[in-house]
Amino acid sequence: MTTKPPRALVLLAEGAEEMETTISVDVLRRASVEVVLSGVDGASPVRCSRGVRIVPDVALAEVTGSFDVVVLPGGKGGADRLAASAAVGALLRAQAGADRLVAAICAAPIALAAHGVFAGRRMTCHPSVREVVARHGKHESEPVVIDGSLVTSQGPGTTFSFALTLVEMLCGVTTRDEIRAPMMLIS
C-alpha cells in the first residue's frame, strides 16, 4: 500500500514576499510534499514585493481537492490582497473548519483577522501588523508560534524555521532533519 504524500497549497498574490514564498515552496518540496503554488488572481506571473516575478502553477479558482496545509506568504501588498479576497476567506474557513493546518507568515496573519478565522488563538507576525493581529489573537514575539492547526511566523528571516516546522508537522522529525542538513543552515 502506497501512502500519498502530504499536500500543501501556497497562495500567491501580487506584492507577496518572494523569500517567504519560494523558501516555503522549496523546503516543502524537498520533503516530498506535493506543493501547489496558486495565483489568487489567476495563473499569470505575479510581481512580488521586490519586483521578482513568480509564475503560479494554477489559478486559485481552478484548485481542486483538499490540502493538509494552506500557506499564506506575507509581504504587505500580498497580505492585503489575501485579506481582501472572498475566495481566500472561503478557503481559510473551510480549512479551519476541517481542522487542517493553516500557516501564515509576516503580514499574512492580517488575512486571518479579515476573514474571522482563528480568533483568540496564539500567533505571531511582522511588527508592522502587530496591532491588527493582537486585536484578533494572542500575539507572541516568538519566531514561530504553533497553536493547534495554526502556524504563524514573523518574516523573511524566520522563513526557514517556519517551513521546517511545517515539514516536521506533515512528515515528522526525521524528514525535517534529513532535509535540513544539506541546506547548511546556521543554527
VEXLUM-415804 format. One record per residue: residue number from 1; residue in one letter; x, y, z of N, C-alpha, C, O in turn. Coordinates in pm, whole numbers, plus 50000, padded with zeros to 5 digits. Layout:
VEXLUM-415804
NUM,a,X,Y,Z,X,Y,Z,X,Y,Z,X,Y,Z
...
***
This chain:
VEXLUM-415804
1,m,50084,49882,50000,50000,50000,50000,50089,50124,50000,50181,50135,50081
2,t,50062,50216,49910,50139,50339,49899,50068,50451,49973,49947,50469,49959
3,t,50143,50525,50051,50088,50640,50122,50104,50763,50034,50211,50789,49980
4,k,49996,50839,50022,50002,50963,49945,50087,51066,50021,50081,51073,50144
5,p,50165,51144,49949,50241,51250,50017,50146,51359,50067,50038,51378,50011
6,p,50185,51429,50172,50102,51542,50217,50091,51645,50105,50179,51657,50020
7,r,49982,51720,50106,49958,51824,50006,49959,51961,50071,49903,51980,50179
8,a,50022,52056,50003,50027,52195,50051,49981,52288,49940,50020,52272,49824
9,l,49900,52384,49975,49858,52488,49884,49921,52618,49932,49894,52663,50043
10,v,50005,52678,49848,50071,52805,49880,50002,52913,49796,50000,52905,49673
11,l,49947,53013,49863,49875,53120,49795,49970,53232,49756,50051,53276,49837
12,l,49959,53276,49632,50048,53380,49580,49965,53497,49529,49884,53483,49437
13,a,49988,53614,49588,49917,53735,49548,50018,53844,49516,50129,53846,49571
14,e,49981,53933,49427,50064,54047,49391,50115,54115,49518,50036,54144,49608
15,g,50246,54141,49525,50304,54205,49641,50350,54109,49749,50393,54153,49856
16,a,50342,53979,49722,50389,53879,49820,50539,53893,49842,50610,53942,49754
17,e,50586,53850,49956,50729,53849,49988,50791,53729,49917,50755,53614,49944
18,e,50885,53755,49827,50948,53650,49747,51012,53540,49831,50990,53421,49806
19,m,51090,53580,49930,51162,53482,50012,51064,53389,50083,51085,53268,50086
20,e,50960,53445,50139,50864,53364,50213,50792,53266,50120,50759,53155,50160
21,t,50767,53308,49999,50701,53221,49902,50796,53111,49855,50764,52992,49867
22,t,50911,53149,49803,50999,53049,49741,51064,52957,49843,51079,52838,49816
23,i,51102,53008,49958,51163,52920,50060,51059,52820,50110,51091,52702,50127
24,s,50937,52865,50134,50833,52772,50179,50809,52662,50077,50805,52544,50112
25,v,50793,52700,49950,50770,52602,49844,50889,52507,49835,50871,52385,49831
26,d,51009,52561,49831,51130,52480,49816,51148,52379,49929,51170,52261,49904
27,v,51137,52425,50053,51158,52337,50168,51052,52227,50171,51084,52111,50197
28,l,50927,52262,50146,50822,52161,50144,50846,52059,50033,50827,51939,50054
29,r,50887,52104,49916,50914,52010,49806,51034,51922,49835,51036,51806,49794
30,r,51134,51973,49904,51248,51890,49944,51203,51774,50032,51265,51668,50032
31,a,51095,51794,50106,51041,51691,50194,50940,51601,50122,50872,51519,50184
32,s,50931,51616,49990,50838,51539,49906,50691,51570,49935,50603,51487,49912
33,v,50665,51689,49986,50527,51735,49999,50482,51779,49860,50558,51846,49789
34,e,50361,51743,49822,50306,51788,49694,50261,51932,49712,50164,51959,49784
35,v,50330,52024,49649,50302,52167,49666,50236,52221,49540,50285,52201,49429
36,v,50125,52291,49559,50058,52363,49451,50071,52511,49483,50024,52558,49586
37,l,50137,52584,49394,50152,52729,49407,50038,52793,49329,50033,52783,49206
38,s,49949,52858,49400,49825,52905,49341,49816,53057,49336,49834,53124,49438
39,g,49789,53110,49217,49772,53253,49200,49633,53297,49243,49533,53252,49187
40,v,49626,53385,49342,49498,53430,49393,49416,53497,49284,49294,53482,49279
41,d,49482,53571,49196,49411,53644,49090,49427,53581,48952,49403,53647,48852
42,g,49467,53455,48946,49482,53387,48817,49617,53320,48807,49694,53316,48902
43,a,49644,53266,48690,49768,53189,48669,49879,53270,48602,49984,53215,48570
44,s,49857,53398,48581,49959,53484,48519,50072,53509,48617,50054,53497,48738
45,p,50191,53544,48566,50303,53576,48656,50263,53684,48757,50192,53780,48725
46,v,50312,53666,48879,50281,53757,48989,50406,53838,49023,50513,53781,49044
47,r,50392,53971,49028,50502,54058,49067,50503,54067,49219,50407,54112,49280
48,c,50612,54023,49277,50625,54020,49422,50678,54153,49476,50701,54246,49400
49,s,50697,54160,49606,50729,54286,49674,50860,54350,49630,50873,54472,49638
50,r,50956,54272,49584,51085,54326,49542,51102,54318,49390,51214,54329,49339
51,g,50991,54300,49319,50994,54302,49173,51020,54168,49107,51017,54159,48984
52,v,51045,54064,49184,51064,53930,49126,50928,53879,49080,50828,53893,49151
53,r,50925,53821,48962,50801,53765,48909,50803,53613,48927,50901,53546,48892
54,i,50695,53561,48981,50681,53418,49005,50556,53371,48931,50452,53436,48936
55,v,50569,53257,48863,50457,53202,48787,50388,53095,48871,50450,52994,48906
56,p,50260,53115,48904,50187,53015,48979,50168,52887,48896,50173,52890,48773
57,d,50146,52776,48965,50114,52650,48897,49973,52654,48840,49946,52597,48734
58,v,49883,52722,48911,49742,52722,48876,49673,52842,48941,49722,52896,49041
59,a,49562,52882,48885,49480,52988,48946,49404,52930,49064,49363,52814,49061
60,l,49385,53009,49168,49312,52964,49285,49172,52915,49246,49123,52817,49303
61,a,49110,52981,49152,48975,52943,49109,48971,52802,49049,48864,52741,49042
62,e,49085,52750,49006,49090,52617,48944,49142,52508,49037,49153,52392,48996
63,v,49174,52543,49160,49228,52446,49256,49118,52349,49299,49006,52390,49329
64,t,49153,52220,49303,49059,52119,49348,49122,52031,49455,49245,52026,49469
65,g,49039,51965,49530,49086,51872,49631,49114,51941,49763,49100,52063,49776
66,s,49154,51860,49859,49185,51914,49991,49336,51917,50011,49411,51849,49941
67,f,49378,51996,50108,49520,52016,50135,49545,51999,50284,49462,52037,50367
68,d,49659,51940,50316,49697,51922,50455,49736,52054,50519,49722,52072,50640
69,v,49785,52147,50437,49820,52281,50486,49794,52383,50376,49818,52357,50258
70,v,49745,52499,50415,49735,52615,50328,49834,52717,50383,49828,52753,50500
71,v,49925,52763,50297,50032,52853,50338,50008,52992,50279,49984,53008,50160
72,l,50014,53093,50365,49996,53232,50325,50128,53306,50345,50162,53340,50458
73,p,50202,53333,50237,50322,53416,50249,50281,53560,50280,50169,53603,50249
74,g,50372,53634,50340,50344,53773,50372,50386,53868,50263,50370,53840,50144
75,g,50441,53979,50305,50459,54093,50216,50331,54174,50230,50222,54121,50206
76,k,50341,54300,50268,50221,54378,50300,50122,54384,50184,50001,54367,50206
77,g,50170,54407,50063,50079,54412,49949,50009,54279,49925,49889,54276,49900
78,g,50084,54171,49933,50026,54038,49915,49928,54006,50027,49820,53952,50002
79,a,49965,54039,50150,49876,54012,50264,49746,54091,50252,49639,54038,50283
80,d,49754,54215,50207,49632,54295,50187,49542,54229,50084,49420,54228,50100
81,r,49601,54174,49977,49520,54107,49874,49460,53976,49927,49346,53943,49894
82,l,49535,53903,50009,49480,53782,50071,49363,53819,50161,49261,53750,50164
83,a,49378,53928,50236,49273,53972,50328,49148,54018,50254,49037,54006,50306
84,a,49164,54071,50134,49051,54125,50057,48981,54020,49970,48874,54048,49916
85,s,49039,53902,49956,48986,53801,49865,48879,53714,49930,48905,53646,50030
86,a,48758,53716,49874,48649,53631,49923,48685,53484,49906,48652,53401,49991
87,a,48753,53451,49797,48791,53311,49772,48890,53262,49878,48880,53149,49924
88,v,48984,53347,49918,49079,53312,50023,49003,53294,50154,49031,53200,50229
89,g,48908,53382,50184,48829,53370,50305,48754,53238,50312,48753,53172,50415
90,a,48691,53201,50202,48616,53074,50199,48711,52956,50219,48678,52862,50292
91,l,48827,52961,50156,48926,52855,50170,48975,52844,50315,48983,52734,50369
92,l,49006,52957,50377,49054,52956,50516,48947,52904,50611,48978,52828,50703
93,r,48823,52945,50591,48716,52896,50678,48696,52746,50663,48674,52675,50761
94,a,48705,52696,50540,48692,52551,50516,48809,52475,50579,48789,52371,50641
95,q,48929,52527,50562,49048,52462,50618,49041,52459,50770,49068,52355,50831
96,a,49005,52570,50832,48993,52577,50977,48880,52488,51026,48894,52420,51128
97,g,48768,52487,50954,48654,52404,50992,48685,52255,50988,48628,52177,51064
98,a,48776,52216,50898,48817,52076,50887,48934,52043,50979,48982,51930,50980
99,d,48979,52141,51056,49092,52127,51149,49220,52084,51076,49299,52005,51127
100,r,49237,52139,50955,49361,52117,50881,49449,52241,50897,49399,52350,50926
101,l,49579,52222,50878,49676,52328,50904,49656,52452,50816,49626,52442,50697
102,v,49674,52567,50878,49687,52695,50809,49816,52756,50862,49840,52757,50983
103,a,49899,52807,50771,50027,52865,50808,50038,53003,50745,50022,53018,50624
104,a,50066,53104,50827,50074,53242,50779,50199,53307,50835,50230,53293,50954
105,i,50272,53377,50750,50399,53439,50790,50398,53589,50760,50330,53634,50668
106,c,50473,53663,50837,50497,53805,50816,50367,53884,50835,50309,53881,50944
107,a,50320,53953,50733,50197,54031,50741,50073,53947,50712,49961,53994,50733
108,a,50089,53824,50665,49975,53741,50625,49874,53712,50736,49757,53690,50704
109,p,49911,53710,50865,49807,53689,50966,49695,53794,50965,49590,53771,51025
110,i,49715,53908,50897,49603,54003,50886,49489,53942,50806,49373,53981,50824
111,a,49519,53847,50718,49413,53779,50643,49328,53692,50736,49208,53676,50714
112,l,49391,53637,50840,49315,53558,50937,49214,53647,51007,49098,53609,51027
113,a,49257,53767,51045,49168,53863,51110,49058,53907,51015,48941,53911,51053
114,a,49094,53940,50892,48997,53989,50795,48887,53886,50766,48772,53922,50742
115,h,48925,53758,50769,48828,53653,50736,48770,53585,50859,48693,53489,50847
116,g,48804,53634,50978,48743,53586,51100,48777,53443,51138,48694,53372,51195
117,v,48899,53400,51107,48939,53264,51145,49049,53269,51251,49132,53361,51253
118,f,49048,53171,51339,49147,53155,51446,49146,53271,51547,49250,53303,51605
119,a,49032,53333,51567,49020,53441,51665,49058,53390,51804,49018,53281,51844
120,g,49136,53471,51876,49175,53439,52011,49290,53340,52023,49333,53308,52134
121,r,49340,53291,51911,49449,53193,51915,49583,53264,51930,49596,53382,51900
122,r,49683,53188,51977,49820,53240,51988,49878,53251,51848,49866,53159,51767
123,m,49943,53365,51819,50003,53385,51687,50110,53493,51694,50116,53573,51788
124,t,50194,53493,51591,50296,53597,51577,50285,53654,51437,50207,53606,51354
125,c,50364,53758,51410,50357,53826,51282,50473,53924,51271,50555,53936,51363
126,h,50481,53993,51160,50577,54101,51142,50536,54218,51232,50416,54244,51248
127,p,50632,54289,51290,50598,54403,51379,50508,54508,51313,50433,54576,51383
128,s,50514,54522,51182,50435,54625,51114,50284,54600,51122,50206,54693,51102
129,v,50242,54477,51150,50099,54446,51159,50060,54394,51298,49951,54341,51317
130,r,50150,54411,51394,50128,54358,51529,49995,54403,51590,49924,54322,51649
131,e,49960,54532,51576,49837,54582,51638,49713,54512,51583,49624,54477,51660
132,v,49707,54493,51453,49593,54425,51391,49584,54281,51442,49477,54234,51480
133,v,49696,54213,51443,49700,54073,51484,49668,54060,51634,49598,53968,51674
134,a,49719,54151,51715,49695,54146,51860,49548,54169,51894,49500,54118,51995
135,r,49476,54244,51811,49332,54263,51833,49254,54135,51799,49146,54112,51852
136,h,49310,54053,51711,49241,53932,51664,49279,53809,51746,49195,53724,51774
137,g,49405,53801,51784,49454,53683,51856,49541,53724,51973,49547,53841,52011
138,k,49609,53625,52029,49702,53650,52140,49843,53658,52081,49905,53556,52052
139,h,49892,53779,52063,50021,53798,51999,50135,53750,52088,50137,53778,52208
140,e,50228,53678,52027,50351,53635,52094,50469,53679,52008,50456,53692,51887
141,s,50583,53701,52070,50700,53753,51999,50802,53645,51964,50921,53673,51957
142,e,50758,53523,51943,50847,53413,51905,50860,53407,51753,50770,53453,51682
143,p,50972,53352,51702,50989,53342,51557,50882,53257,51488,50837,53290,51378
144,v,50840,53147,51553,50735,53061,51502,50644,53025,51619,50691,52987,51726
145,v,50514,53038,51597,50417,53004,51701,50320,52900,51645,50265,52917,51536
146,i,50300,52792,51721,50205,52688,51684,50093,52690,51786,50118,52686,51906
147,d,49969,52697,51739,49852,52686,51825,49754,52592,51756,49672,52635,51675
148,g,49762,52465,51789,49677,52365,51726,49707,52356,51578,49819,52324,51538
149,s,49607,52384,51495,49624,52374,51349,49668,52505,51285,49663,52519,51163
150,l,49710,52601,51367,49758,52730,51316,49907,52745,51343,49953,52727,51456
151,v,49982,52779,51238,50126,52806,51249,50149,52946,51194,50108,52977,51082
152,t,50217,53030,51272,50248,53165,51226,50396,53193,51248,50461,53129,51331
153,s,50447,53290,51174,50588,53325,51185,50605,53473,51154,50512,53538,51104
154,q,50724,53527,51183,50745,53672,51184,50785,53738,51052,50746,53852,51028
155,g,50861,53670,50966,50902,53740,50845,51011,53667,50769,51040,53551,50797
156,p,51071,53735,50671,51168,53670,50583,51277,53592,50657,51312,53481,50617
157,g,51331,53650,50763,51440,53584,50835,51399,53460,50912,51484,53382,50954
158,t,51270,53441,50931,51222,53322,51004,51162,53218,50910,51105,53119,50956
159,t,51173,53239,50780,51106,53151,50685,51158,53008,50687,51079,52914,50676
160,f,51290,52988,50702,51339,52850,50708,51283,52778,50830,51241,52663,50820
161,s,51280,52843,50945,51223,52782,51065,51075,52752,51045,51027,52646,51084
162,f,51004,52845,50986,50861,52829,50954,50839,52707,50866,50757,52621,50898
163,a,50910,52701,50755,50893,52590,50660,50935,52457,50720,50869,52356,50697
164,l,51043,52455,50796,51087,52331,50860,50988,52286,50967,50972,52166,50990
165,t,50923,52379,51033,50817,52344,51128,50703,52274,51055,50649,52175,51103
166,l,50667,52325,50938,50561,52262,50859,50602,52122,50816,50522,52028,50820
167,v,50727,52107,50774,50777,51974,50735,50767,51878,50855,50722,51765,50840
168,e,50809,51924,50971,50801,51838,51089,50656,51797,51118,50630,51681,51149
169,m,50563,51891,51107,50424,51861,51136,50363,51767,51032,50279,51683,51066
170,l,50404,51781,50907,50348,51699,50799,50419,51566,50780,50355,51466,50745
171,c,50550,51564,50802,50632,51448,50764,50712,51387,50878,50764,51277,50864
172,g,50723,51457,50990,50796,51406,51104,50934,51467,51121,50988,51531,51030
173,v,50990,51444,51238,51120,51499,51276,51232,51442,51189,51323,51516,51150
174,t,51226,51313,51157,51332,51250,51078,51344,51318,50941,51454,51352,50898
175,t,51231,51337,50874,51234,51403,50743,51284,51546,50757,51364,51592,50676
176,r,51237,51616,50859,51284,51754,50881,51436,51757,50893,51501,51840,50830
177,d,51491,51668,50974,51636,51666,50994,51711,51625,50867,51818,51678,50839
178,e,51655,51532,50792,51719,51486,50668,51729,51597,50564,51829,51608,50494
179,i,51625,51679,50553,51631,51786,50451,51704,51909,50502,51759,51986,50423
180,r,51705,51929,50633,51773,52046,50690,51923,52038,50674,51986,52137,50637
181,a,51982,51921,50700,52128,51907,50700,52193,51956,50570,52285,52038,50579
182,p,52152,51912,50452,52220,51957,50330,52197,52105,50295,52267,52158,50208
183,m,52101,52170,50361,52079,52312,50334,52181,52400,50404,52189,52520,50376
184,m,52261,52341,50496,52369,52413,50563,52322,52536,50639,52388,52639,50638
185,l,52207,52524,50703,52153,52635,50780,52236,52657,50905,52279,52562,50970
186,i,52258,52782,50938,52329,52818,51060,52226,52818,51173,52118,52875,51158
187,s,52257,52756,51283,52160,52747,51394,52125,52879,51444,52046,52890,51537
***
